[in-house]
Amino acid sequence: MILSRLQNSPEKMVPAAMALVTTGLMMIVVGIVWPVHSLSVASGSTNWSDFFRGVTFGFAIVLEITGVVIAGSAARAKGAKKL
């Protein structure tokens, strides 16, 4: 629903896309420092810690890809309006 509202105005799509990419990059940083500062939830066993670290990396990648796709469609929409 939010993405369908953004599709009508490419000027609003770019900040939303950059917010997704920035959030994805922050989650990558969390995944990188996870072994050093493991949370108490995952401190029980190594398998759970690896699982949560992998989920963090996977979700970060999904956010970044979504942000890039939204930014690309915004650039395409801006280019179509100029023509």
Backbone as ProteinMPNN parsed JSONL, in Angstrom:
{"seq_chain_A": "MILSRLQNSPEKMVPAAMALVTTGLMMIVVGIVWPVHSLSVASGSTNWSDFFRGVTFGFAIVLEITGVVIAGSAARAKGAKKL", "coords_chain_A": {"N_chain_A": [[0.82, -1.181, 0.0], [1.908, 1.245, 0.788], [3.977, 1.44, -1.06], [2.502, 1.592, -3.42], [1.368, 4.091, -3.175], [3.618, 5.644, -3.292], [4.408, 5.296, -5.891], [3.209, 7.096, -7.579], [4.492, 9.507, -7.199], [7.633, 10.265, -7.921], [9.436, 11.869, -6.564], [9.076, 11.42, -3.883], [9.803, 8.81, -3.708], [12.571, 8.48, -3.769], [13.724, 9.349, -1.206], [12.552, 7.347, 0.412], [13.645, 5.04, -0.675], [16.376, 5.456, -0.148], [16.275, 5.396, 2.614], [15.665, 2.709, 3.073], [17.989, 1.48, 2.022], [19.932, 2.565, 3.725], [19.088, 1.533, 6.203], [19.461, -1.169, 5.684], [22.265, -1.217, 5.399], [23.021, -0.531, 8.002], [22.116, -2.786, 9.333], [23.828, -4.673, 8.251], [26.21, -3.903, 9.451], [25.567, -4.508, 12.105], [25.407, -7.284, 11.866], [28.063, -7.859, 11.267], [29.486, -7.123, 13.589], [28.356, -8.861, 15.347], [29.526, -11.347, 16.423], [31.372, -10.311, 18.264], [29.922, -8.737, 20.062], [27.74, -10.394, 21.119], [24.28, -10.948, 21.602], [22.289, -11.481, 24.578], [20.227, -13.212, 24.061], [21.112, -14.924, 22.086], [23.276, -16.098, 23.246], [23.233, -18.606, 24.28], [23.851, -20.88, 22.674], [26.116, -21.683, 20.014], [24.955, -22.284, 17.582], [22.418, -20.993, 17.554], [23.272, -18.364, 17.658], [24.649, -18.132, 15.222], [22.481, -18.549, 13.53], [20.78, -16.284, 14.04], [22.53, -14.292, 13.248], [22.81, -14.879, 10.527], [20.156, -14.467, 9.693], [19.992, -11.743, 10.136], [21.861, -10.777, 8.251], [20.585, -11.687, 5.884], [18.087, -10.32, 5.925], [19.042, -7.728, 5.771], [20.19, -7.692, 3.23], [17.904, -8.043, 1.656], [16.53, -5.643, 2.231], [18.321, -3.773, 1.138], [18.352, -4.479, -1.604], [15.667, -4.016, -2.23], [15.563, -1.241, -1.799], [17.299, -0.343, -3.817], [15.911, -1.166, -6.099], [13.568, 0.366, -5.879], [14.697, 2.933, -6.047], [15.707, 2.809, -8.642], [13.338, 2.548, -10.14], [12.235, 5.015, -9.529], [14.053, 6.729, -10.761], [13.637, 5.974, -13.395], [10.969, 6.779, -13.689], [11.214, 9.536, -13.344], [12.749, 10.138, -15.579], [10.977, 9.488, -17.625], [9.021, 11.416, -17.306], [10.319, 13.706, -18.098], [10.641, 13.344, -20.797]], "CA_chain_A": [[0.0, 0.0, 0.0], [2.792, 2.414, 0.825], [4.688, 1.515, -2.333], [1.591, 2.037, -4.478], [1.22, 5.549, -3.04], [4.869, 6.267, -3.711], [4.615, 5.142, -7.322], [2.691, 8.268, -8.289], [5.383, 10.655, -7.059], [9.018, 9.805, -7.826], [10.193, 12.704, -5.63], [8.962, 10.794, -2.571], [10.369, 7.468, -3.767], [14.013, 8.501, -3.533], [14.036, 9.271, 0.231], [12.146, 6.044, 0.945], [14.644, 4.069, -1.136], [17.62, 5.675, 0.593], [16.045, 4.938, 3.99], [15.799, 1.255, 3.052], [19.398, 1.138, 1.824], [20.646, 2.922, 4.953], [18.722, 0.551, 7.223], [20.153, -2.408, 5.321], [23.685, -1.082, 5.721], [23.163, -0.597, 9.462], [21.954, -4.182, 9.738], [25.07, -5.354, 7.88], [27.173, -3.592, 10.514], [25.171, -5.313, 13.264], [25.805, -8.66, 11.585], [29.516, -7.979, 11.303], [29.969, -7.052, 14.97], [27.596, -9.811, 16.152], [30.334, -12.264, 17.249], [32.058, -9.59, 19.33], [28.918, -8.28, 21.023], [26.55, -11.233, 20.948], [23.179, -10.623, 22.504], [22.017, -12.511, 25.575], [19.288, -14.174, 23.48], [21.843, -15.897, 21.283], [24.492, -16.544, 23.91], [23.063, -19.979, 24.749], [24.629, -21.813, 21.856], [26.692, -21.102, 18.801], [24.03, -22.48, 16.462], [21.429, -19.914, 17.56], [23.966, -17.125, 17.329], [24.855, -18.149, 13.77], [21.171, -18.401, 12.891], [20.347, -14.889, 14.112], [23.458, -13.499, 12.434], [22.423, -15.114, 9.139], [18.882, -13.785, 9.451], [20.298, -10.317, 10.06], [22.46, -10.532, 6.933], [19.575, -11.899, 4.846], [17.129, -9.226, 5.941], [19.754, -6.534, 5.302], [20.324, -7.795, 1.769], [16.568, -7.802, 1.088], [16.261, -4.207, 2.337], [19.156, -3.042, 0.177], [17.869, -4.743, -2.966], [14.395, -3.3, -2.375], [15.881, 0.175, -1.938], [17.874, -0.096, -5.145], [14.837, -1.313, -7.095], [12.702, 1.547, -5.773], [15.444, 4.08, -6.588], [15.743, 2.656, -10.101], [12.03, 2.875, -10.718], [12.057, 6.463, -9.403], [14.852, 7.362, -11.82], [12.951, 5.719, -14.653], [9.767, 7.612, -13.727], [11.643, 10.923, -13.57], [13.181, 10.243, -16.973], [9.798, 9.42, -18.488], [8.301, 12.681, -17.205], [11.062, 14.729, -18.833], [10.472, 13.136, -22.226]], "C_chain_A": [[0.87, 1.253, 0.0], [3.517, 2.561, -0.506], [3.781, 1.953, -3.472], [1.342, 3.539, -4.392], [2.48, 6.267, -3.514], [5.064, 6.234, -5.223], [4.13, 6.348, -8.117], [3.62, 9.468, -8.207], [6.827, 10.178, -6.87], [9.863, 10.645, -6.86], [10.153, 12.119, -4.218], [9.585, 9.403, -2.538], [11.847, 7.448, -3.401], [14.344, 8.508, -2.04], [13.648, 7.93, 0.856], [13.159, 4.974, 0.558], [15.951, 4.227, -0.367], [17.477, 5.258, 2.056], [16.176, 3.418, 4.072], [17.256, 0.827, 2.906], [20.195, 1.429, 3.084], [20.34, 1.932, 6.075], [19.4, -0.786, 6.947], [21.628, -2.354, 5.65], [23.921, -1.125, 7.227], [23.007, -2.031, 9.959], [23.165, -5.018, 9.347], [26.123, -5.119, 8.963], [26.852, -4.396, 11.768], [25.586, -6.77, 13.061], [27.308, -8.864, 11.657], [30.032, -7.986, 12.735], [29.254, -8.039, 15.886], [28.485, -10.736, 16.987], [31.036, -11.564, 18.416], [31.087, -9.213, 20.438], [27.651, -9.105, 20.872], [25.514, -10.907, 22.018], [22.926, -11.773, 23.479], [21.046, -13.562, 25.054], [20.05, -15.288, 22.779], [23.08, -16.437, 21.993], [24.4, -17.988, 24.393], [23.865, -20.987, 23.964], [25.112, -21.11, 20.599], [25.724, -21.218, 17.629], [22.979, -21.37, 16.402], [22.066, -18.585, 17.202], [24.209, -17.026, 15.825], [23.547, -17.962, 13.017], [20.729, -16.944, 12.872], [21.262, -13.97, 13.297], [23.114, -13.655, 10.949], [21.112, -14.444, 8.774], [19.103, -12.283, 9.308], [20.9, -9.969, 8.699], [21.419, -10.674, 5.82], [18.571, -10.772, 4.77], [17.773, -7.937, 5.444], [19.885, -6.542, 3.781], [18.987, -7.52, 1.092], [16.232, -6.311, 1.129], [17.066, -3.415, 1.308], [18.688, -3.255, -1.258], [16.555, -4.013, -3.218], [14.633, -1.806, -2.558], [16.444, 0.517, -3.303], [16.814, -0.207, -6.233], [13.908, -0.097, -7.072], [13.408, 2.782, -6.334], [15.535, 4.008, -8.109], [14.425, 2.986, -10.756], [11.728, 4.367, -10.588], [12.839, 7.19, -10.485], [14.194, 7.164, -13.18], [11.709, 6.59, -14.79], [10.117, 9.075, -13.952], [12.076, 11.131, -15.006], [12.01, 10.237, -17.933], [9.013, 10.729, -18.441], [9.002, 13.776, -18.003], [10.875, 14.571, -20.335], [9.071, 13.511, -22.587]], "O_chain_A": [[0.585, 2.212, -0.718], [3.658, 3.669, -1.023], [4.239, 2.62, -4.4], [1.129, 4.193, -5.413], [2.41, 7.363, -4.07], [5.802, 7.052, -5.773], [4.608, 6.585, -9.226], [3.55, 10.36, -9.053], [7.198, 9.738, -5.782], [10.899, 10.177, -6.388], [11.092, 12.302, -3.443], [9.864, 8.873, -1.463], [12.32, 6.492, -2.785], [15.195, 7.72, -1.627], [14.349, 7.434, 1.739], [13.493, 4.105, 1.364], [16.565, 3.233, 0.023], [18.447, 4.817, 2.672], [16.737, 2.896, 5.036], [17.705, -0.09, 3.593], [21.046, 0.63, 3.475], [21.241, 1.537, 6.816], [19.859, -1.457, 7.871], [22.191, -3.338, 6.129], [24.913, -1.694, 7.682], [23.689, -2.443, 10.898], [23.497, -5.978, 10.042], [26.842, -6.043, 9.343], [27.757, -4.909, 12.425], [26.065, -7.413, 13.995], [27.774, -9.928, 12.065], [30.921, -8.77, 13.065], [29.519, -8.057, 17.088], [28.217, -10.898, 18.177], [31.266, -12.185, 19.453], [31.401, -9.356, 21.619], [26.598, -8.566, 20.531], [25.842, -10.63, 23.172], [23.314, -12.911, 23.216], [21.037, -14.689, 25.549], [19.675, -16.457, 22.868], [23.859, -17.171, 21.385], [25.393, -18.54, 24.87], [24.498, -21.866, 24.55], [24.576, -20.08, 20.19], [25.683, -20.335, 16.772], [22.679, -20.861, 15.323], [21.455, -17.769, 16.512], [24.003, -15.971, 15.224], [23.51, -17.292, 11.985], [20.348, -16.42, 11.825], [20.802, -12.982, 12.725], [23.125, -12.677, 10.201], [20.967, -13.912, 7.674], [18.482, -11.632, 8.468], [20.501, -8.989, 8.07], [21.384, -9.851, 4.905], [18.235, -10.31, 3.68], [17.122, -7.14, 4.768], [19.708, -5.513, 3.13], [18.939, -6.839, 0.068], [15.703, -5.774, 0.156], [16.545, -2.492, 0.682], [18.634, -2.306, -2.04], [16.35, -3.454, -4.296], [13.976, -1.172, -3.383], [16.105, 1.55, -3.88], [16.819, 0.572, -7.186], [13.511, 0.407, -8.123], [12.784, 3.59, -7.021], [15.45, 5.032, -8.787], [14.388, 3.629, -11.805], [11.041, 4.931, -11.439], [12.347, 8.16, -11.063], [14.191, 8.068, -14.015], [11.419, 7.088, -15.878], [9.406, 9.781, -14.667], [11.806, 12.178, -15.593], [12.05, 10.918, -18.958], [8.4, 11.113, -19.437], [8.346, 14.676, -18.528], [10.942, 15.554, -21.072], [8.688, 13.418, -23.754]]}, "name": "protein", "num_of_chains": 1, "seq": "MILSRLQNSPEKMVPAAMALVTTGLMMIVVGIVWPVHSLSVASGSTNWSDFFRGVTFGFAIVLEITGVVIAGSAARAKGAKKL"}
